[in-house]
Amino acid sequence: MNAPKASLADSPDGDRVAKVIARAGICSRREAETLIEQGRVTVNGVTLEKPGVKVTANDLVRVDGEKLPALDPPRLWRYNKPTGLVTSHKDERGRETVFDSLPAFLPRVISIGRLDINSEGLLLLTNDGGLARSMEHPSRGWTRRYRVRVHGDIKDKMFDPLTKGVTIDGIHYGPVGVKLDRKPGVNSWLTVTLKEGKNREVRRLMEHVGLKVNRLMRTAYGPFQLGSLKPGELTEIPGKVLKEQLGADVPEIKKNTGKNNQKK
């Protein structure tokens, strides 16, 4: 029998229930809101009608009748994403995803930002939805760095407009740094740095100045580096490092060494 539908008084010191569900690793925050709208979430036996309700640790939250799993401390992994994988938990076209390729021993994780199917390199993974949102937020001011191979003629000062920010098809892109590393022939290698993470941003910016990207590898996301990770390899970032870099965003860290690389 379905639990009765009712409205609950918000707990002023709690968190929104969708955030709590995401934090428990059940699904993303947006997916949790959908579950609530479908009447699949109860709090203390009452079926929720809206996602804005707040709960505390004293409330019993269930999804499809199942209690939320015990909350694990925030954890973070570096993963070298190969090309050909979609950064999504499900792909409507049936393509292999990043999460299909991960080792079975990992808990449910989500990505911090995305890399498109033809891009490779550093992808950060976490078991904590709140941590992911915090690390993605523009206010953090973290730089993303890419190694980019482009096809086309490199002309003097062609990247100057990008350093001031440009608008392409109605979408504004903030200032971008571009450095020419080497030009062996018709293809050139660039280092591109930016502080946003808009969809296909690097590719669109290069097309805007007349260049075509034929290889794109993210090498850094804020203080976290790709380093010597091989394609398909991952390693956990030590709790001490995570705490140093994120401070108050990481209230409790599970002890881990972060030394063991794993490859499926």
C-alpha positions as CSV (number, residue, x, y, z in Angstrom):
1,M,0.0,0.0,0.0
2,N,1.3,3.4,-0.9
3,A,2.1,5.8,2.0
4,P,-0.3,8.7,2.4
5,K,0.5,11.9,0.5
6,A,1.0,15.0,2.6
7,S,3.1,18.1,3.0
8,L,5.8,18.2,5.6
9,A,7.1,21.1,7.6
10,D,10.6,22.0,6.6
11,S,13.4,21.4,9.1
12,P,15.2,24.7,9.2
13,D,18.6,23.2,10.0
14,G,18.3,20.3,7.5
15,D,19.1,19.8,3.8
16,R,16.7,19.5,0.9
17,V,15.7,15.8,0.6
18,A,16.9,15.6,-3.1
19,K,20.3,16.7,-1.9
20,V,20.3,14.1,0.8
21,I,19.4,11.4,-1.7
22,A,22.1,12.5,-4.1
23,R,24.6,12.6,-1.2
24,A,23.8,9.0,-0.4
25,G,24.8,8.0,-3.9
26,I,21.4,6.9,-5.1
27,C,21.2,9.2,-8.1
28,S,21.9,12.8,-9.1
29,R,20.0,15.6,-7.5
30,R,17.9,16.3,-10.6
31,E,17.0,12.6,-10.8
32,A,16.1,12.6,-7.1
33,E,13.7,15.5,-7.8
34,T,12.1,13.4,-10.5
35,L,11.7,10.5,-8.1
36,I,10.0,12.8,-5.6
37,E,7.6,14.1,-8.3
38,Q,6.7,10.5,-9.1
39,G,5.8,9.8,-5.5
40,R,8.6,7.3,-4.9
41,V,10.1,9.1,-1.9
42,T,8.8,9.0,1.6
43,V,10.0,10.8,4.8
44,N,8.9,9.3,8.1
45,G,6.3,7.3,6.2
46,V,4.8,10.3,4.3
47,T,5.0,10.4,0.5
48,L,6.5,13.6,-0.6
49,E,4.7,15.9,-3.2
50,K,7.4,18.5,-3.6
51,P,11.2,18.4,-3.7
52,G,11.8,21.4,-1.6
53,V,11.2,19.7,1.8
54,K,14.2,19.7,4.1
55,V,15.2,16.8,6.4
56,T,17.7,16.2,9.1
57,A,19.6,13.1,10.3
58,N,16.6,12.3,12.6
59,D,14.3,11.8,9.6
60,L,13.8,8.4,7.9
61,V,14.0,8.8,4.1
62,R,13.1,5.9,1.8
63,V,13.3,5.6,-2.0
64,D,10.9,3.0,-3.4
65,G,10.5,1.7,0.1
66,E,14.2,1.2,0.7
67,K,16.1,3.2,3.4
68,L,19.0,5.3,2.2
69,P,22.4,3.5,2.6
70,A,24.7,4.7,5.4
71,L,26.4,7.9,4.4
72,D,30.1,7.5,3.4
73,P,32.6,10.3,3.8
74,P,33.4,12.3,0.6
75,R,36.0,10.6,-1.6
76,L,37.6,11.7,-4.9
77,W,39.3,9.8,-7.7
78,R,41.4,10.9,-10.7
79,Y,40.5,8.9,-13.8
80,N,42.1,9.1,-17.3
81,K,39.1,8.9,-19.6
82,P,39.8,7.3,-23.0
83,T,38.1,8.5,-26.1
84,G,34.9,6.6,-27.2
85,L,33.2,6.8,-23.8
86,V,30.2,8.9,-22.9
87,T,30.3,10.8,-19.6
88,S,26.8,9.7,-18.5
89,H,25.3,7.0,-16.4
90,K,23.0,6.1,-19.2
91,D,23.2,6.7,-23.0
92,E,20.0,6.7,-25.1
93,R,22.0,5.5,-28.1
94,G,23.4,2.5,-26.2
95,R,27.0,3.7,-26.3
96,E,29.5,2.6,-23.6
97,T,29.8,5.0,-20.8
98,V,32.6,6.0,-18.4
99,F,30.7,4.3,-15.6
100,D,30.4,1.1,-17.6
101,S,34.2,1.0,-17.7
102,L,34.9,1.5,-14.0
103,P,36.1,-1.3,-11.7
104,A,33.3,-3.1,-9.9
105,F,34.8,-2.3,-6.4
106,L,34.0,1.4,-6.7
107,P,31.0,2.8,-4.9
108,R,28.4,4.7,-7.0
109,V,30.3,7.8,-8.3
110,I,29.4,10.8,-10.4
111,S,31.7,12.9,-12.5
112,I,32.8,16.5,-11.7
113,G,32.1,18.2,-15.1
114,R,32.2,16.2,-18.3
115,L,34.3,15.3,-21.2
116,D,32.6,14.6,-24.6
117,I,32.9,11.2,-26.3
118,N,35.9,12.3,-28.4
119,S,37.8,14.0,-25.6
120,E,40.2,12.3,-23.2
121,G,42.2,12.9,-20.1
122,L,41.5,13.9,-16.5
123,L,38.0,13.3,-15.2
124,L,37.4,13.6,-11.5
125,L,34.9,11.2,-9.9
126,T,33.3,11.5,-6.5
127,N,30.8,9.6,-4.3
128,D,29.4,12.9,-3.1
129,G,27.0,15.1,-5.1
130,G,27.4,18.1,-2.9
131,L,31.2,18.0,-3.3
132,A,30.8,17.7,-7.1
133,R,28.6,20.8,-7.3
134,S,31.0,22.7,-5.1
135,M,34.0,21.8,-7.3
136,E,32.1,22.7,-10.5
137,H,30.8,26.1,-9.3
138,P,32.4,29.1,-11.1
139,S,32.9,30.9,-7.8
140,R,35.7,28.5,-7.0
141,G,37.7,30.0,-9.8
142,W,39.5,26.8,-10.7
143,T,41.4,26.6,-14.0
144,R,40.9,23.7,-16.4
145,R,43.9,23.0,-18.6
146,Y,43.9,21.1,-21.9
147,R,46.4,19.9,-24.4
148,V,44.8,20.5,-27.8
149,R,45.9,19.4,-31.3
150,V,44.4,21.5,-34.0
151,H,44.4,21.5,-37.8
152,G,44.8,24.7,-39.7
153,D,47.1,27.7,-40.2
154,I,48.2,29.5,-37.0
155,K,48.2,33.2,-37.6
156,D,49.7,36.0,-35.6
157,K,47.4,37.3,-32.9
158,M,44.6,35.0,-34.0
159,F,43.9,34.0,-30.4
160,D,43.7,37.6,-29.0
161,P,39.9,37.8,-29.2
162,L,39.6,34.6,-27.1
163,T,41.7,36.2,-24.3
164,K,38.9,38.9,-23.8
165,G,36.0,36.5,-24.1
166,V,33.7,36.0,-27.1
167,T,30.0,35.3,-27.8
168,I,29.3,32.5,-30.3
169,D,25.7,31.7,-31.4
170,G,24.4,33.7,-28.5
171,I,26.5,31.9,-25.9
172,H,29.2,34.0,-24.1
173,Y,32.5,32.4,-23.3
174,G,34.8,34.0,-20.7
175,P,38.5,34.8,-21.2
176,V,40.6,31.8,-22.4
177,G,44.4,31.4,-22.4
178,V,46.0,29.9,-25.5
179,K,49.7,29.0,-25.8
180,L,51.3,27.6,-29.0
181,D,53.5,24.7,-27.8
182,R,54.8,23.4,-31.1
183,K,53.9,23.3,-34.8
184,P,55.3,20.2,-36.4
185,G,53.3,20.5,-39.7
186,V,49.7,20.9,-40.6
187,N,48.8,20.1,-37.0
188,S,49.8,22.2,-34.1
189,W,49.7,21.6,-30.3
190,L,48.2,24.2,-28.0
191,T,47.8,24.5,-24.2
192,V,44.3,26.0,-23.5
193,T,43.3,27.2,-20.1
194,L,39.8,28.3,-19.1
195,K,37.7,28.7,-15.9
196,E,34.3,27.5,-17.3
197,G,33.0,24.2,-18.4
198,K,30.5,24.9,-21.1
199,N,29.5,22.1,-23.5
200,R,32.2,21.6,-26.2
201,E,33.7,24.9,-25.2
202,V,37.3,24.3,-26.5
203,R,36.1,22.9,-29.8
204,R,33.8,25.8,-30.4
205,L,36.4,28.4,-29.5
206,M,38.9,26.9,-31.9
207,E,36.3,26.7,-34.7
208,H,35.6,30.4,-34.1
209,V,39.2,31.3,-35.0
210,G,39.3,28.9,-38.0
211,L,40.9,25.8,-36.5
212,K,39.6,22.2,-36.2
213,V,40.4,20.2,-33.0
214,N,41.5,16.7,-33.8
215,R,42.7,15.7,-30.3
216,L,41.7,17.1,-26.9
217,M,43.1,16.0,-23.6
218,R,42.3,17.6,-20.2
219,T,45.5,17.6,-18.1
220,A,44.4,19.5,-15.0
221,Y,41.2,20.5,-13.1
222,G,42.1,23.1,-10.5
223,P,44.9,21.7,-8.3
224,F,44.4,18.1,-9.5
225,Q,46.6,16.9,-12.3
226,L,46.4,14.0,-14.8
227,G,50.0,13.1,-14.1
228,S,51.2,9.7,-15.4
229,L,47.8,8.0,-15.4
230,K,47.4,5.8,-18.4
231,P,44.1,5.7,-20.4
232,G,41.5,3.8,-18.3
233,E,43.5,4.0,-15.1
234,L,42.3,5.6,-11.9
235,T,43.6,6.4,-8.5
236,E,42.0,7.8,-5.3
237,I,43.2,11.1,-4.1
238,P,44.5,10.9,-0.5
239,G,42.1,12.2,2.1
240,K,44.7,14.6,3.5
241,V,45.2,16.2,0.0
242,L,41.4,16.5,-0.5
243,K,41.0,18.2,2.9
244,E,43.9,20.6,2.1
245,Q,42.4,21.6,-1.2
246,L,38.7,21.8,-0.3
247,G,38.7,22.6,3.5
248,A,35.2,23.1,4.8
249,D,33.6,21.4,1.9
250,V,35.0,18.1,3.2
251,P,33.7,17.7,6.8
252,E,35.0,14.2,7.2
253,I,37.5,12.1,5.2
254,K,37.8,8.4,5.1
255,K,41.4,7.4,5.6
256,N,42.9,6.2,2.3
257,T,46.4,6.2,0.9
258,G,45.5,7.0,-2.7
259,K,48.6,5.1,-3.8
260,N,47.1,2.1,-5.6
261,N,46.3,2.7,-9.3
262,Q,43.5,0.5,-10.6
263,K,42.7,-0.5,-14.2
264,K,39.9,-2.6,-15.4
